[in-house]
Amino acid sequence: MRKLFIFCCILLLASSCAPSLEKAISTATKTQANATTTQNAIHAAWPSVTADFAHRVYAPKAGETIKGKEQVSEKTTTEPPVTVPCKDEQGQPVQQVECPPAKVTIRTVYRTDTLRVIDTAAQALAQIEVDTLEAKLIRAQTLLQNETSEKLTYKEERNKAYGALAIIAAIFVGVMILVFFRKMRITSPLF
């Protein structure tokens, strides 16, 4: 009676695991779908809130500055000669002196630097995808190892069973041979 009770308890425990696993998978799927729906609804209702959150959490970061090539341009202009009046000691104009033409050179240096900006939102999304793929890979490797070890265990157990059957068959054949020879000895007048 006690063994029957233990067997019934084990049977009930084993049968309750399957529906709970299905329920857990269903709940997880619904939760993910609800989260996506909630995110879309919040963004539709308050886009400035979600934009501000995204800006604070995934603000772009300044990366490296790449120096550009320098472009030099020179422009020389000649100004016409200027005549300057000269004065004597009393301040009376005496003569006029002509200054030589002036040359003015304007040198302009242009350089365009490039500033690389890191898109942290895309970087975070890529990291999440990498982590998810690594988790899936580890899960698949573990599953493959378990499956391989189960196959090896099965083959070992099967080989042991075949070995045991071979031994039993050999013993059976040996006993049959002994019985056969004993019957012959009993029934045979030669022995």
Secondary structure, DSSP 8 states (H G I E B T S, - for coil): -HHHHHHHHHHHHHHHHHHHHHHHHHHHHHHHHHHHHHHHHHHHH-HHHHHHHHHHHT--EEEEEE---EEEEEEEEEE---EEEEE-TTS-EEEEEE---EEEEEEEEEE--EEEEE-HHHHHHHHHHHHHHHHHHHHHHHHHHHHHHHHHHHHHHHHHHHHHHHHHHHHHHHHHHHHHHHHHHHH-TT-
